[in-house]
């Protein structure tokens, strides 16, 4: 048991989901306490405190990050909402603010994954979480509750923090499940689902769904919290299609594995086959064979395997040549994996015995692993969150998108995954959203689905009743991959408190998963949840088969057609993820404004506007800032330019300021700024080269791509903001300006279109800053001389 056990409250039961109407203050407080306790309790399954510093996935951070992350994000959202004035621990709220989202499975490990990065002690993180708990409870107690809670309500920030905690309950459970079994222990009170069905599922027939209309999207006035991607609306007329009545089971997928599915190139997309070759995958990641498969863990766990030769280790030492092993080979004894819980965790070692069981005696928790059964199951056993058991054949298989698509191809011509709209269609017994929360399964008292931690694992796919269309587990058990790439629905808007929650993933490299899993709670288990991961990611996620009844019909799966430039990589050729039947899908532009606008034409235009004129807008506003700071006695130690474009203003500021940080959300623009700084040859439209002035101090400048103002931006003497005309949510960029400005510093906001003058800005700056001046600034552009509105702001006394 980990040492922080006595510091936290145990809870392995998910409470009632919070509502945004007809809710008492005490109900929301209880929902928060349950969410906070539930998340902390998950980490009680770690063997000891050293495991917090392990990386279960080579492209994810150590677990200590995720333990501190949810509290830090809660703090950051409350600050943005103006609900707390003083931070609890800015160092932690910076360190734990941002995770990693690798671009590919073969990316290099993040610098925070290795042993050289100094993480705080678990005691310090537990203490931080305790202080945050007390502060959040105080905020919730003191703040008047005005119903309904809307997106503009300060209580929305509280609900956001709670639901974010529940998001990471699920994603952190996946990471813990990826740890070596020797690093986890079974927590008292955890309850797995039945390993076998009352009636084995040996046939998974295709069930026809007639042509129907489906509307996807959550109404803005629906009385529960929702993430930005859930809102908006799309209506489809679906042609008739077929979908498998059950999720694809481990029994079905075992056939694919036994038929050399992982070795058959013709079954995989180009992207999928590259992943197979890199991971050397032989079977789903939570299956355990004896072939020494790569674990995918990071840092000092990188050489670990979840699939050791059996029997290979006894108490950590190789014993294949021991006398007992030799006797076993003659058949006198048989091998079985035995796991025993002791005060410091799990000892995992093959033992010689005439019995076949996996025992955790101290909790009277006994699971069986039969060597004979494992032979009939492809030689594989199965990893639960805290245990290893026989492969449960009637449970849904858990795979990534590539594996699901390869199985579809193996099944034959025309098989595919359902679309997002089709997945909504097979939940036919849902009430309309106009009926309120009663239409959403996550609010049901008698929940007929494996959701909300009723069990601590999957369950047989036929355990719960079918929907009206005859399909099982349309909500819960495991989430389901669908064909659609992640994108905003028509009418999508970001929320100013979490501007980049969804939109960075509208890049064509993320696919939607639907329906929720056994550990999906709160909004994550809602009928409206739209979640996405990169196609090679693992979650508690499976799939079902689908097939169009008209082979030539266009399926209503939305794909992202926008070309996305990636900093450091350029434009990557869209990966071939289509299956052999080449279904025709709907191609739409990304709803991420930055991706749409970050084009070669935009780059050429902004480069021309910045460097094509001596007194361009960027040059003029930089000079104005320098003159103002010098005349008003503002320190010229550090400056940050938000909306740095191709870098002209940052270069100009470097003549006066000792440190200059240039921030820009558009990847092509910041890539060009970095290139110019490093001596890359860049030409204007007429072919003439961009020449940097000799008095620029290039070593004083740092350029970074940011999609929001993160805590690591820190405080500066000058904060210059110029890009409000090309961001999706201006408020998201304005509300943190006060916090990144030194007490005696200056904020300058310049607007070429004159839309952002004093009057327009005052409502966004939350009375933290006061306007100390407003000017009209002249500058040159292709049409001649023009004027921009520039306002100057300082902290209120």
C-alpha positions in Angstrom: 0.0 0.0 0.0 1.3 3.4 -0.9 2.5 5.6 2.0 0.0 8.4 1.4 -2.9 6.1 2.2 -3.6 7.8 5.6 -3.7 11.2 4.0 -6.7 10.7 1.7 -10.3 9.6 1.9 -11.1 6.2 0.3 -13.8 6.0 -2.3 -14.3 3.5 -5.0 -17.9 4.3 -5.7 -18.9 7.0 -8.2 -21.6 9.3 -6.9 -24.6 10.8 -8.7 -23.7 13.0 -11.7 -24.0 16.7 -11.2 -26.8 18.7 -12.8 -26.9 22.3 -13.8 -30.6 23.0 -12.8 -32.7 22.2 -9.8 -29.5 21.4 -7.9 -28.7 22.2 -4.3 -25.3 23.7 -3.4 -24.7 20.7 -1.2 -25.3 18.3 -4.1 -22.5 20.0 -6.1 -20.2 19.9 -3.1 -20.9 16.2 -2.6 -20.2 15.6 -6.4 -16.9 17.4 -6.1 -15.9 15.5 -2.9 -16.7 12.2 -4.6 -14.8 13.1 -7.7 -11.7 14.2 -5.8 -11.8 11.1 -3.5 -12.4 8.7 -6.4 -9.4 10.0 -8.3 -7.1 9.8 -5.4 -8.3 6.3 -4.5 -7.4 5.0 -7.9 -3.7 5.6 -7.0 -4.0 3.4 -4.0 -3.5 0.6 -6.4 0.2 1.5 -6.8 2.5 -0.8 -4.9 4.5 2.1 -3.3 5.5 5.7 -3.8 8.3 4.9 -6.2 5.7 3.8 -8.8 4.5 7.4 -9.1 7.7 8.2 -10.9 7.4 5.5 -13.5 6.2 6.0 -17.1 3.6 3.3 -18.0 3.7 4.6 -21.6 6.8 5.9 -23.3 4.9 8.8 -24.7 3.1 9.8 -21.5 4.5 11.4 -18.4 5.2 9.7 -15.1 2.1 9.1 -12.9 3.1 11.8 -10.5 2.2 14.3 -13.2 -1.3 13.0 -13.5 -1.8 12.8 -9.8 -1.0 16.5 -9.5 -2.5 17.6 -12.8 -6.2 17.6 -12.0 -5.8 19.8 -8.9 -3.5 22.2 -10.8 -6.0 22.6 -13.7 -8.7 23.2 -11.1 -6.7 26.0 -9.6 -6.0 27.5 -13.1 -9.6 27.5 -14.1 -10.7 29.1 -10.8 -8.1 31.8 -11.3 -9.3 32.4 -14.9 -12.9 32.6 -13.7 -11.9 35.1 -11.0 -13.0 32.9 -8.2 -9.6 32.9 -6.4 -7.3 35.8 -6.2 -4.2 34.2 -4.9 -2.6 31.0 -6.2 -1.9 28.1 -3.9 1.4 27.1 -5.5 2.3 28.7 -8.9 5.3 26.3 -9.3 3.0 23.3 -9.1 0.3 25.0 -11.2 2.9 25.4 -13.9 4.6 22.1 -13.6 1.4 20.1 -13.6 -0.5 22.3 -16.1 0.3 20.7 -19.4 0.8 17.1 -20.4 2.1 15.8 -23.7 0.4 14.8 -27.0 2.8 13.1 -29.2 2.4 13.4 -33.0 3.3 9.7 -33.6 4.0 6.5 -31.8 7.7 6.8 -32.6 8.2 10.3 -31.2 11.1 11.0 -28.9 10.3 10.9 -25.2 9.4 14.1 -23.5 12.2 15.6 -21.3 10.0 15.2 -18.3 9.9 11.4 -18.6 13.5 10.6 -17.7 15.1 10.4 -14.3 16.9 13.8 -14.6 13.7 15.8 -14.2 13.1 16.8 -10.6 9.5 16.0 -9.6 8.3 16.9 -6.1 7.8 14.3 -3.4 4.5 12.5 -3.2 4.1 14.0 0.3 4.3 17.5 -1.2 1.8 16.7 -4.0 -0.6 15.2 -1.4 -0.3 18.3 0.6 -1.0 20.5 -2.5 -4.0 18.4 -3.3 -5.2 18.8 0.3 -4.9 22.6 0.2 -6.7 22.7 -3.1 -9.5 20.6 -1.7 -10.0 23.0 1.2 -9.8 26.1 -1.1 -12.3 24.6 -3.6 -14.7 23.7 -0.8 -14.4 27.2 0.5 -15.2 28.7 -2.9 -18.2 26.5 -3.3 -19.5 27.3 0.1 -19.1 31.0 -0.2 -20.3 31.6 -3.7 -24.0 32.1 -4.2 -25.6 29.5 -6.4 -27.7 31.0 -9.2 -29.6 28.5 -11.3 -29.4 27.3 -13.9 -25.7 27.1 -14.2 -24.8 28.3 -17.7 -21.6 28.6 -19.6 -21.1 32.1 -18.4 -21.7 31.3 -14.8 -18.7 31.2 -12.4 -20.1 27.8 -11.3 -19.2 26.5 -14.8 -15.6 26.7 -13.9 -16.3 24.5 -10.8 -18.1 22.0 -12.9 -15.3 22.0 -15.5 -12.8 21.2 -12.7 -14.9 18.4 -11.4 -15.5 16.8 -14.9 -11.8 17.2 -15.8 -11.0 15.2 -12.7 -13.3 12.4 -14.0 -11.7 12.5 -17.4 -8.4 11.7 -15.8 -10.0 9.0 -13.6 -10.4 7.0 -16.8 -7.2 7.9 -18.7 -5.1 7.4 -15.6 -6.7 4.0 -15.0 -5.5 3.0 -18.5 -1.9 4.1 -17.6 -2.0 2.1 -14.4 -3.2 -0.9 -16.4 -0.1 -0.5 -18.6 2.3 -0.8 -15.7 4.0 -4.1 -15.0 1.8 -6.2 -12.7 4.5 -6.3 -10.1 4.0 -2.5 -9.5 0.3 -2.6 -8.6 -1.7 -4.1 -5.8 -5.4 -4.9 -5.4 -7.2 -2.2 -3.5 -9.8 -3.3 -1.0 -13.3 -2.6 -2.3 -12.5 -3.0 -6.0 -15.0 -5.2 -7.7 -14.5 -6.9 -11.1 -17.3 -8.0 -13.4 -18.2 -11.6 -14.1 -15.5 -13.3 -16.1 -17.9 -15.5 -18.0 -21.4 -15.1 -19.5 -24.3 -17.2 -18.4 -24.6 -18.1 -22.0 -21.4 -18.0 -24.0 -21.4 -15.6 -26.9 -20.3 -17.7 -29.9 -22.3 -15.9 -32.6 -22.3 -12.2 -33.2 -24.9 -11.6 -35.9 -25.3 -8.5 -38.0 -28.5 -6.6 -37.2 -30.1 -4.4 -39.8 -31.1 -0.8 -38.9 -33.5 0.7 -41.4 -33.1 4.2 -42.9 -33.5 6.8 -40.2 -32.8 10.4 -39.3 -30.3 11.2 -36.6 -29.4 14.4 -34.9 -26.0 14.6 -33.1 -25.1 17.3 -30.6 -26.0 18.7 -27.2 -28.4 21.6 -26.9 -26.8 24.6 -25.3 -29.5 24.8 -22.6 -29.3 21.1 -21.7 -29.1 21.0 -17.9 -25.7 19.3 -17.4 -22.1 20.3 -17.9 -20.6 19.6 -21.4 -17.3 20.0 -23.1 -17.1 22.4 -26.0 -17.1 19.7 -28.7 -20.4 18.3 -27.6 -22.3 21.5 -28.6 -23.5 22.4 -32.1 -25.7 20.2 -34.2 -25.6 17.9 -37.2 -28.6 16.1 -38.7 -28.1 13.1 -40.9 -30.4 10.9 -43.0 -28.8 7.5 -42.6 -29.2 4.9 -45.3 -30.0 1.4 -44.0 -27.0 -0.3 -42.5 -26.0 -3.3 -40.4 -24.2 -3.4 -37.1 -23.1 -6.4 -35.0 -25.4 -7.0 -32.1 -22.5 -7.3 -29.7 -19.2 -5.6 -29.4 -16.5 -7.8 -30.9 -15.4 -10.2 -28.2 -12.0 -11.6 -27.2 -13.2 -14.9 -28.6 -13.8 -13.4 -32.1 -10.5 -11.5 -32.0 -8.6 -14.6 -31.0 -9.5 -16.1 -34.4 -7.9 -13.0 -36.1 -4.8 -13.4 -34.0 -4.6 -17.2 -34.7 -5.0 -16.5 -38.4 -1.8 -14.4 -38.3 -3.8 -11.2 -38.5 -0.9 -9.2 -37.1 1.5 -10.6 -39.7 -0.8 -10.0 -42.8 0.2 -6.7 -44.4 -2.9 -6.7 -46.7 -5.2 -6.3 -43.7 -3.7 -3.0 -42.5 -3.7 0.6 -43.6 -0.3 2.1 -44.3 -0.4 4.0 -41.0 -1.6 0.9 -39.1 1.1 -1.3 -40.6 3.8 1.2 -39.6 2.5 1.0 -36.1 2.5 -2.8 -36.1 6.1 -2.9 -37.3 7.2 -0.3 -34.7 5.5 -2.0 -31.8 6.1 -5.5 -33.0 2.5 -6.2 -32.0 1.3 -9.8 -31.9 -2.0 -9.4 -30.0 -4.0 -6.7 -28.2 -2.0 -4.8 -25.6 -3.9 -6.2 -22.5 -3.4 -9.8 -23.6 -0.4 -11.6 -22.2 1.5 -14.2 -24.1 4.9 -15.7 -23.4 6.8 -14.3 -26.3 8.5 -11.3 -24.6 6.4 -8.6 -26.4 7.4 -5.0 -26.1 5.5 -3.3 -23.3 5.5 0.2 -24.6 6.5 1.6 -21.2 8.9 4.5 -20.9 12.1 5.6 -19.1 13.5 2.9 -16.8 10.6 0.6 -17.7 11.3 0.6 -21.4 12.9 -2.8 -21.4 10.1 -4.4 -19.4 7.8 -6.9 -21.1 4.3 -7.8 -20.0 4.7 -11.1 -21.8 7.6 -12.9 -20.0 8.3 -16.5 -21.0 6.2 -18.7 -18.7 7.6 -19.9 -16.4 10.6 -17.6 -16.4 10.9 -15.8 -13.0 10.5 -16.9 -9.4 10.9 -14.0 -7.0 12.7 -12.1 -9.7 15.3 -14.7 -10.7 15.5 -17.0 -13.7 14.9 -20.5 -12.7 14.3 -22.3 -16.0 17.1 -24.8 -15.1 16.1 -25.4 -11.5 15.3 -29.0 -10.4 11.6 -28.1 -10.0 11.5 -26.7 -13.6 13.1 -29.9 -14.9 10.5 -31.9 -13.0 7.7 -29.8 -14.5 8.9 -30.3 -18.0 8.4 -34.1 -17.5 4.8 -33.5 -16.6 5.1 -34.3 -12.9 3.9 -30.8 -12.1 2.2 -28.1 -14.1 2.9 -24.4 -14.0 0.5 -21.7 -12.9 0.9 -18.0 -12.3 0.3 -17.2 -8.6 -0.1 -13.6 -7.3 -0.2 -13.0 -3.6 -0.9 -9.7 -1.9 1.5 -8.8 0.9 1.8 -5.5 2.9 4.1 -3.9 0.3 2.3 -5.0 -2.9 2.3 -7.9 -5.3 4.8 -10.7 -5.7 4.4 -12.0 -9.2 6.1 -15.3 -9.9 5.4 -18.7 -11.6 5.0 -21.4 -9.0 4.9 -25.2 -9.2 1.5 -26.5 -8.1 -1.1 -29.1 -8.9 -3.8 -26.4 -8.6 -4.7 -23.7 -11.0 -5.5 -20.4 -9.3 -4.4 -16.9 -9.0 -4.8 -16.1 -5.3 -5.0 -12.9 -3.4 -5.6 -14.5 0.0 -5.5 -11.4 2.3 -8.7 -10.1 0.7 -10.3 -13.5 0.0 -9.9 -12.5 -3.6 -9.3 -15.5 -5.8 -9.1 -15.5 -9.6 -8.2 -18.6 -11.7 -5.6 -18.9 -14.4 -5.5 -22.4 -16.0 -2.5 -23.3 -18.1 -4.8 -25.7 -20.1 -7.3 -22.9 -20.8 -4.5 -20.5 -21.8 -3.4 -23.0 -24.5 -6.9 -23.0 -25.9 -6.9 -19.2 -25.8 -4.0 -18.6 -28.1 -1.6 -19.1 -25.2 -2.8 -15.8 -23.8 -4.0 -14.7 -20.4 -5.5 -11.3 -19.6 -4.5 -8.1 -17.7 -7.1 -6.5 -15.6 -6.4 -3.2 -13.8 -4.8 -4.9 -10.8 -4.8 -8.6 -11.7 -4.1 -11.3 -14.4 -6.8 -13.8 -15.3 -7.7 -16.3 -18.0 -8.6 -14.5 -21.2 -12.4 -13.7 -20.7 -13.7 -14.8 -24.1 -17.1 -13.2 -23.7 -15.7 -9.8 -22.8 -15.2 -7.1 -25.5 -11.7 -7.0 -27.0 -9.8 -3.8 -26.3 -7.8 -2.5 -29.2 -6.7 0.7 -30.9 -8.3 2.0 -34.1 -5.7 0.3 -36.4 -6.3 -3.1 -34.9 -10.1 -2.6 -35.2 -9.8 -1.7 -38.8 -7.5 -4.7 -39.6 -10.1 -7.0 -38.1 -12.8 -5.4 -40.3 -10.6 -6.1 -43.4 -10.1 -9.6 -42.2 -13.8 -10.2 -42.0 -14.3 -9.4 -45.6 -15.3 -6.9 -48.2 -17.6 -4.1 -47.0 -17.0 -4.5 -43.2 -16.1 -1.3 -41.4 -16.7 0.5 -38.1 -20.0 2.3 -37.4 -20.0 6.1 -37.9 -20.8 8.5 -35.1 -24.3 9.0 -36.5 -24.9 5.3 -36.8 -23.7 4.7 -33.2 -26.3 7.2 -32.1 -28.9 5.4 -34.2 -28.4 2.0 -32.5 -29.2 3.6 -29.1 -32.8 3.8 -30.4 -34.5 3.7 -27.0 -33.2 7.1 -25.9 -35.6 9.9 -25.1 -35.2 13.2 -26.9 -32.9 15.9 -25.2 -36.0 18.1 -24.7 -37.0 15.7 -21.8 -33.9 16.8 -19.8 -31.5 14.6 -17.9 -33.9 11.7 -17.9 -32.8 11.1 -21.5 -29.2 10.6 -20.5 -28.2 7.2 -19.1 -25.5 8.6 -16.8 -28.3 10.2 -14.7 -30.4 7.0 -14.4 -30.8 5.6 -10.9 -31.2 2.1 -12.2 -28.4 2.2 -14.8 -28.8 -0.8 -17.2 -25.2 -0.5 -18.5 -21.7 -1.1 -17.4 -21.0 2.5 -16.7 -20.1 4.7 -13.7 -17.8 2.1 -12.0 -20.6 -0.3 -11.2 -17.8 -2.8 -11.9 -14.0 -2.3 -12.0 -13.7 -4.1 -15.3 -15.5 -5.0 -18.5 -18.4 -7.5 -18.4 -19.7 -10.1 -20.8 -21.2 -8.4 -23.9 -24.6 -10.0 -23.4 -24.9 -9.2 -19.7 -27.1 -6.1 -20.1 -30.3 -5.8 -22.2 -30.2 -4.7 -25.9 -31.4 -1.4 -27.2 -34.6 -1.2 -29.2 -32.6 -1.9 -32.4 -31.3 -5.1 -30.9 -27.7 -3.9 -30.1 -26.0 -4.6 -26.8 -23.6 -2.3 -24.9 -24.4 0.8 -27.0 -23.5 2.7 -23.8 -20.8 1.4 -21.4 -18.6 -1.7 -21.0 -15.9 -0.4 -23.4 -15.9 2.7 -25.5 -16.2 2.1 -29.3 -14.0 3.4 -32.1 -16.0 4.9 -35.0 -15.0 5.9 -38.5 -15.3 9.6 -38.0 -12.3 11.8 -37.5 -12.6 14.3 -34.6 -14.0 17.7 -35.5 -16.4 20.3 -34.1 -20.0 20.0 -35.0 -21.7 22.8 -37.1 -22.0 25.8 -34.7 -18.9 24.7 -32.6 -17.4 27.4 -30.4 -14.6 27.1 -27.8 -15.1 28.1 -24.2 -12.9 30.8 -22.9 -11.9 28.9 -19.8 -10.5 26.0 -21.8 -10.0 27.4 -25.3 -7.8 24.5 -26.5 -9.6 21.5 -24.9 -10.8 20.1 -28.2 -9.7 22.2 -31.2 -6.0 21.1 -31.4 -7.3 17.6 -32.0 -9.3 18.6 -35.1 -6.3 17.7 -37.2 -7.4 14.5 -39.0 -5.1 12.4 -36.8 -7.7 11.8 -34.0 -10.7 9.5 -34.3 -13.9 9.6 -32.2 -14.7 7.0 -29.6 -18.2 6.8 -28.2 -20.4 5.1 -25.7 -18.2 5.3 -22.6 -16.5 2.4 -20.7 -17.0 0.8 -17.3 -15.0 3.6 -15.7 -16.6 6.4 -17.5 -18.3 8.7 -15.0 -20.0 12.1 -15.1 -20.0 13.7 -18.5 -17.5 11.2 -19.8 -20.3 8.6 -19.5 -23.0 10.9 -21.0 -24.9 10.1 -24.2 -23.5 13.4 -25.6 -19.8 12.7 -24.9 -17.6 13.0 -28.0 -14.1 11.8 -27.1 -11.1 11.4 -29.4 -7.6 9.9 -29.3 -4.9 9.3 -31.8 -5.5 6.1 -33.7 -2.6 4.2 -32.1 -3.7 5.1 -28.6 -5.0 2.5 -26.1 -8.0 3.1 -23.9 -10.7 0.8 -22.4 -11.9 0.9 -26.0 -13.2 -1.8 -28.4 -15.5 -1.8 -31.4 -18.3 -3.4 -33.2 -18.7 -4.2 -36.9 -20.8 -2.3 -39.4 -21.7 -2.7 -43.0 -23.6 -0.7 -45.5 -26.6 -2.5 -47.1 -26.0 -0.6 -50.3 -22.3 -1.2 -51.1 -21.9 2.0 -53.2 -23.6 4.3 -50.6 -21.7 7.2 -49.1 -21.4 6.6 -45.4 -21.9 9.6 -43.1 -18.5 9.6 -41.5 -16.9 13.0 -41.2 -13.2 13.3 -42.1 -10.9 16.4 -41.8 -9.8 17.7 -45.2 -7.7 20.6 -43.9 -4.0 20.5 -44.4 -2.3 20.8 -41.1 1.3 22.2 -40.7 3.1 20.7 -37.7 6.0 22.7 -36.2 9.2 20.8 -36.7 7.6 18.4 -39.1 5.9 20.5 -41.8 2.9 19.2 -43.6 2.7 15.5 -43.2 1.1 13.5 -46.1 -2.3 12.4 -44.9 -1.9 8.8 -43.7 -3.8 6.0 -45.6 -6.3 4.8 -43.0 -8.9 3.6 -45.4 -9.8 -0.1 -45.5 -9.8 -2.3 -48.6 -13.4 -1.5 -49.5 -12.6 2.2 -50.0 -15.7 3.6 -48.5 -16.6 7.1 -49.6 -16.8 9.5 -46.6 -17.7 13.1 -46.0 -14.7 15.5 -46.2 -15.0 18.7 -44.2 -12.7 21.5 -43.2 -11.3 21.5 -39.7 -13.3 23.7 -37.3 -10.1 24.8 -35.7 -9.6 28.4 -36.9 -5.9 28.2 -36.6 -5.7 25.2 -38.9 -7.9 26.8 -41.5 -6.0 30.0 -41.5 -2.5 28.7 -41.2 -1.9 28.3 -45.0 0.9 29.2 -47.3 -1.1 32.1 -48.6 -1.5 33.4 -45.0 2.2 33.0 -44.4 3.1 34.8 -47.6 0.7 37.6 -46.8 1.8 38.2 -43.2 5.5 37.9 -44.1 4.9 40.7 -46.7 3.0 42.9 -44.2 5.7 42.5 -41.6 8.9 42.7 -43.7 7.8 44.3 -46.9 7.6 47.8 -45.4 10.0 49.7 -43.2 7.2 51.1 -41.0 5.0 48.0 -41.1 2.3 47.4 -38.4 4.7 45.1 -36.5 7.6 47.5 -36.7 5.5 50.5 -35.8 3.9 48.9 -32.7 7.2 47.6 -31.5 8.8 51.0 -31.7 5.7 52.6 -30.0 6.1 50.1 -27.1 9.8 50.9 -26.7 9.3 54.6 -26.7 6.4 54.4 -24.2 8.3 52.2 -21.8 11.3 54.4 -21.9 9.3 57.6 -21.4 7.2 56.2 -18.6 10.0 54.5 -16.7 8.7 50.9 -17.4 11.5 48.3 -17.1 12.9 47.0 -20.3 14.1 43.7 -18.9 11.6 41.4 -20.5 8.8 41.5 -23.1 6.4 39.0 -24.5 4.6 39.5 -27.9 1.4 37.4 -28.2 0.6 37.1 -31.9 4.3 37.2 -33.0 3.5 36.2 -36.6 6.8 35.8 -38.5 8.7 37.7 -35.8 9.2 41.3 -37.0 8.0 42.9 -33.8 10.0 40.5 -31.6 13.1 41.3 -33.6 12.5 45.0 -33.2 11.8 44.7 -29.4 15.2 42.9 -29.0 16.9 46.2 -29.7 15.6 47.5 -26.4 14.5 44.6 -24.2 17.0 42.1 -22.7 14.6 39.1 -23.1 11.9 38.8 -25.7 9.4 35.9 -25.9 7.4 35.6 -29.1 4.2 33.5 -28.9 2.2 32.5 -31.9 -0.6 29.9 -32.4 0.0 29.5 -36.2 2.7 26.9 -36.8 3.8 28.1 -40.2 4.3 31.6 -38.9 6.3 30.7 -35.8 8.3 28.2 -37.9 9.3 31.1 -40.3 10.2 33.3 -37.3 12.5 30.6 -35.9 14.0 30.0 -39.4 14.8 33.7 -39.8 16.4 33.8 -36.4 18.5 30.8 -37.3 19.6 32.2 -40.7 17.2 30.5 -43.0 16.7 32.2 -46.3 13.2 33.4 -46.7 11.9 35.4 -49.6 9.0 37.9 -50.1 6.5 37.6 -52.8 8.7 39.4 -55.4 11.5 37.0 -54.6 13.6 39.5 -52.7 15.1 38.0 -49.5 14.0 39.0 -46.0 17.0 40.8 -44.4 17.3 41.1 -40.7 18.7 44.4 -39.3 22.2 44.2 -37.9 21.1 45.7 -34.6 18.6 42.9 -33.8 19.8 40.9 -30.8 18.8 37.5 -31.9 20.2 35.7 -28.9 17.7 37.6 -26.7 14.7 36.1 -28.5 12.8 32.9 -27.9 9.9 31.9 -30.2 7.3 29.4 -29.1 4.0 28.0 -30.5 1.2 28.3 -27.9 -2.5 27.7 -28.4 -3.3 29.5 -25.1 -1.4 31.6 -22.5 0.1 28.9 -20.3 1.5 29.5 -16.8 5.1 28.9 -18.1 4.8 32.3 -19.9 5.5 33.9 -16.5 5.5 37.7 -15.9 6.9 40.4 -18.1 7.5 44.1 -18.0 5.8 44.5 -21.4 3.0 42.4 -22.7 2.1 43.1 -26.3 -1.0 41.6 -27.9 -1.7 42.0 -31.6 -3.6 38.9 -32.9 -7.2 39.3 -31.7 -8.3 39.4 -35.3 -7.2 35.8 -35.9 -8.1 33.9 -32.8 -11.3 31.9 -32.2 -12.0 33.1 -28.7 -10.6 36.6 -27.8 -11.7 36.3 -24.2 -9.5 33.3 -23.7 -6.4 35.4 -24.6 -7.4 38.5 -22.7 -8.3 37.1 -19.3 -4.7 36.1 -18.3 -3.0 39.3 -19.4 -3.0 40.7 -15.8 -1.3 37.7 -14.5 1.6 37.7 -17.0 2.3 41.4 -16.4 4.7 42.5 -13.7 3.2 44.8 -11.0 4.8 47.9 -12.6 4.5 46.5 -16.1 2.6 47.6 -19.2 0.1 45.9 -21.4 -0.3 47.1 -25.0 -3.1 45.9 -27.2 -3.0 46.9 -30.9 -5.9 46.4 -33.3 -5.4 47.0 -37.0 -9.2 46.7 -37.7 -9.9 49.1 -34.8 -12.3 46.6 -33.3 -10.5 46.4 -30.0 -10.4 49.8 -28.5 -10.8 50.8 -24.8 -14.5 50.3 -24.7 -14.5 46.9 -26.3 -11.7 45.6 -24.0 -12.9 46.8 -20.6 -15.5 44.1 -20.3 -12.9 41.4 -20.7 -10.1 42.6 -18.4 -12.1 41.8 -15.3 -11.2 45.1 -13.5 -7.6 43.8 -13.0 -6.2 46.3 -15.5 -7.0 50.0 -16.1 -6.6 51.8 -19.4 -4.0 54.5 -19.1 -4.0 55.6 -22.7 -5.4 55.1 -26.2 -3.8 56.2 -29.5 -4.2 55.9 -33.2 -0.9 54.6 -34.7 0.0 55.0 -38.4 1.7 52.3 -40.3 2.4 51.2 -43.9 0.8 48.4 -45.8 0.1 47.7 -49.5 -2.7 50.2 -49.7 -0.6 53.0 -48.3 -0.7 54.6 -44.8 -3.3 53.3 -42.4 -4.1 53.7 -38.7 -4.5 51.1 -35.9 -6.0 51.5 -32.5 -3.6 51.0 -29.6 -4.5 50.9 -25.9 -2.2 51.0 -22.9 -3.0 49.2 -19.7 -1.5 48.9 -16.2 -2.5 47.1 -13.0 -5.2 48.7 -10.9 -3.8 50.1 -7.6 
